[in-house]
Amino acid sequence: MDSLLQTMSSSPGNVGEQSGAHVLRLMELEPHRLVAAFATEERLAADLLACVDLVREEAGSGDELIARALSGVVSGGKRLRPLLALATAYATWIGTPGAERAADRDRAVRAGAAVELLHLASLVHDDVMDEAGVRHGVPTANVRDGNIRAVLAGDFLLARAVAVACGLGQREGMLVSETFARLCDGQARESALLFDAARTEPDYYDAITGKTAALLATACRLGALAAGAGTEAAEALTSYGHHLGLAYQLVDDLLDLTGSDERLRKPAGHDVAMGVFTLPVLYAQEEHPRLAGLLGALQPEDDGTVREVVDLVKDSSALRRTRAAVDEQTRYAVGALSGAAAGLTPAGLAMLSELVACLARRAH
């Protein structure tokens, strides 16, 4: 596979040398290995490389000042959303003689790039709102170039995401546009309840449905559309992505409380410190009444109180209950695949089932 990536990234002026190294690292991750085992390493590496190159090219296609602001944004990440777009397309094609065409494979790559550009746009905006200093180990755009230029850079990525999606068709362009609206809605719901100890479980799910699940659902739907899946299969794969996204966010919220600082690349309890009270914290309040008082009095940069909150969450059944919620969303995701079974190959169905289980295993 190394020789394949070196060959593909050797053309003059191509950004592929950086992309190729990034893809090599991605191929070591468990979800990527799982999809590669189904589609072959060569196919997945080539398609991810094409997707990452397209993302880099689109991000660098604007004004020099915007391109500079975005220089660190496209350098890292797990590329989970492009992986999902490709995986759902593969699950439809591979194993069905004559089903795959070169043009459809290119559409799947472009679908993955569109959803990744949308994801990156949301990250740039999130960093501005959170006043974040580092992402993927490098300074954020808002730190390097200021909030105004960072917001413009995020808007530029959004515009390029819609443009790439519109190149696939009107429905794809509308889907990406509507998804960004849902991302904004989820972020607004979360922002409205920052440092609010009265936040409820429905409030939490409303926020992550927009912030996380909408984007993963769109990745799966775009992959299905690229593969020419029928309406029923596309809807089922969209539901699969939705529940996968909820499970994925629940796992992230667990790890924020249980992971080490080195593993997370941020202090444990970061969400609590930022005033985002996630499901484990909400569960823990039911067992520790004084937790509501701590959360209600919490101030930014109050590290001592954050540590006390994290300790109380761990000293409760909240982590176990949240893991149960992850398992529930995993079952819903796998169950949704039954609606797409007629449009998927049997091996593709098994691969997607194992993929959601693989992503959920991080919680245990």
N, C-alpha and C positions, 0 to 999 in steps of 0.2 A: 504494500500500500504506500510506503514511503516513496518509492520510485514513481508511482502513479501521480501523487501530489506534486512531486518535483517537476514532472513533465508538464502537468497542467498549469503550473505557476511560473513557468520559465519565459513566457512571452514578454518582449520588451515593454516597459511602461506599465505592466500589469501590477496591481496591488496584491497579486496572488501569493507572493512569497510570504507576507505576513499572514494572509488568509490560510495558506497551506499549513503553516505551523500551528495556527489556532485550531484548524480542523483535526490535525493529528492529536492534539490534546483532548478535543471533544470525543474522539473515537475511543478514548480510554474510559469514559464515563459509562456507568452501568446501563442507563436507558439507551444510549447510543449503541452500545455493544449488542443489546437485545434486538434493536431494529436492524443492525448490520448483520446479525446472524440470520435474520429472515430475508433481507434484501441483497445480501453480500456486502462486504466491506467496500469493494470497489465502487459499487453503485451509490451507496450512501455517502461515501467520502466525496465522490465526484459531485453529487447533487448538493451536499452541504457546502462544498467549496464554491460552487456556482452561486449559491444563495448568499454566502458571506461576501463574496466579491461584489455581487449586485448591491448589497446593503452598503458596502464601503463606497462604491461608485456613486450611488444616489446621495449618500451623506456628504460626499466631497464635491458634488456638482454645483453647489451654490457659490455665493460670494466668498472671497478668501477669508473674511472675518468669521463667517458662519462655519466654513469648513474647519477653521482653526478651533473654534469653540467645540466642534463635534469630534475633534481628533482622538480624544480619549474615550469617547462614548462607545464607539464601535469596536474597541480593542478586546473586549472580554465578554463574559457571559456564557451560559450553557447552551444557548440557541435552542431552548426547549420548544418554543413555538414553531420555528421552522421544522424541527424534528417531528412534531405532531402533524403538521401539514403533509410532510413527506410520508410519514407512517400510514396515515389514513389513505393516501393515494396508493401506496404500495399494497395495502391490504385489499384493495379492489383489483389491482392489475395482476400482481404476481401470483402465478398458479392458474391464470386464465389465458389459454393460448390465444395469441393475436389481440389481446385486449389493450396492451400498451403501445402507444405511438410516441415517436420522438417529440412531437408537438405537445402531447399531453404531459410528458415528463418535464418539458420546459415550463409548462403552465404550473406544475406543482412547485417547481423551484421559485417561480415568480410569486406564487401564493405565499410561500414561506418567507420570502423577502418582504412582501407587503405587511404581513403580520408582525415581523420583527421590527420593521421601521416604525410601526405604530407603537409597539412595546417600548422601543428606545425613546420615542417622543414622550411617552408618559413618564419614563424614568427621569428625563431631563427636567420636566415640569415638577415631578415629585421632589427632586433634589433642591429646586428653588424654594418650594413651599416648606420643606423640612430644614432648610439651611444646611444641607449635608455638605461635608467637606471632601469625602472620598467615596468612590465607587469602583469596584473591581481593582482596588489597590492603587488607583491614580486619582489626582485631584479632579473634582467635578467641574463642569462647565461654568457653574455659577461662581466658584472660587477662582478659577483661572481668568474668566472674562467678564464677570459681573452678572447680576440678575437679568438686566435688560437684554444683553446679548444671548444669555442662556435661554430665556423665554423665546426669543426670535429663532434660535437654533432648534428648539423643540417644535415650534410652529412649522419650521421648514421641513423637519422630518415627517410631521403629520401630513403636510402637503405632498411630499414624495410618496408616502404610504398610499394615499388616496390615488395618486397618479398611476402608481404601479398596479394597484387593484383595478382601476378603470381600464388599464390596458388589457386586463383579462375579460372585462365585460361590465355592463352597467350594474348587474346585480352584485358583482364582487365589489365594485366601487361603493355602492350604497351600503353594503354590509360593513366595510371598513369604516365608513363615515358614521354609521349607526353605532358601531362598537366603540368608537372614540367617545361618542355621547354617553354611552353607558359607563365607560371608564370615569368620565367627569362626574357623572351622577354618583358613582360609588365613592369617589374621593370626596365629593361634597358632603355625603352622608357621614363619612368618617370624620372629616374636619369639623363638622357641626357639633360633634360630641367629644372632642378632645378634652382630656382631663375631667370628664363627666362620669362620676361614680355611679350614676343612675342609668348608664348605658345597659341595654337589654340584649338578650340572645338574638331576637329578631333584628335589632339594630345592627348587630355584628354581621349577621348573614346578609342583610340588605347591602351593606358596604362591600363585603368581599365578593358578592355576586357580580357587582359592577367592576370592582378593582382588579380582580384576578380571573374569576370564572368566565366572564364575557370574552376575554382575550383568548383563552384556551379553547373555548367553544368555537370561536371564529376560526382559529387555526385549523381545527378539525373539519369545520364546514368548508373552508376554502380548499383543503386537501380533497374532500369528497367531490366538490364541484370540479376541481381540476381533473379528477379521474372519471368524470362523466357519470357519477352516481345518480340514481333516481331520487325523486323527492323524499320517499320514505326512508331510504338509507341515509340521505343527507341530514334529515331531521334527527334520526337516531344517533348519528355520529356527532351532531351538535349537542345533543343531550349528554352523550358520553363525555365530550370535552367540558361541558358545564360541571358535571359532578367530579370529574378529574380535577378541574380547577379548584373546586371547593376543598377537596381532599388535600391538594397541594398547598393551599394557603393555611389550612389547619395544621399541617405538618410544619410549615415555616414558623407559625406562631408557637408551636411547641418547642421547636429548636431555639427560638429566641429566648426561652426561659431555661432550657436545659443544656444548650450547647456551650462549648468553651469559647472564650474571647478569640483565641487563635483560629478556631474552626469557622466562627461566624464573621471574622474580620470586623467585628464591632463588639462593644460590651454586651454581655448577657443582660437581658432586661431592657434592651434599647427601646422596644415598643412602649414599655411602661414609662420610661423616662421621657418619651415624646408625647405622652398623654393618650396613647392608643391602648385601650384596655380590651384585650382579646379574649376569646372564649375561655381559656384556662383561668384567667383572672376573674371573669364573671362567675364561673363555677366555684372558684375558691371563696368568693364572698358569701356564698350560701353556708359555708362551714365556719368561716372566720368573720363574725360581724364587725370586728374592729378594722377589717380590711377596707371597708367603705370609708371610714374616717381617714385612714392613711391616704387613700386615693383622692379623697375630696380635698385634702390639704397639700397634696403633692405639688411641688413647684419644679420647673425645669432646672436641670443640673443638681437635683437633690439626690445625690448618689446613695446616701445612707438610707433614705426612705425606699428607694428603688430596691436596694438589696433586701430590706425587710419585707417588702411586698413579694419579691421572688421567693424568699424563704418560706413565707406563708403559703404561697401557691404550691410549692413542693411538699409542704406539710399538710396536704389535703388530698382528696380523691380527684382533683381537677385534671391532673395529667392523664390518669387512667380514663376518665370520662371523655377527655378530648381525643385520646387514641381510639376510643370506641366510636366517636363521631367520624374519625378518619376512616375506620373500617366500614362504617355505614355508607359513606359517600363512595367508597371503593366498590361496594356491592351495587350501589345504584348505577355507577358507571358501567360496570360489567353487564348489569341487567339491561342497560340501554342498548347494548350491542345486539341483543336479540332482535331488535327492530331493524337492524341493518344486515342481519345474517344473509338474507337473500342476495344482497349486493356485494358481499365480501367472500373471499375465498376462505375455506375452513382454516387454513394455516394463518391467513391474515387475521381472522377472528381471534384465534388463539394468541397471536402476537400482541394485538391490542389489549386483550385481557391481561396478559402478563405485564404489559407496559404500565398500566395503571397500578397494578400490584407492586411493581418495582418502585414506582415513585412514592407509593404510600409506605413502603418498608422503612423509609428514613425515620418514621415516627417511633419505631420499636427498637 
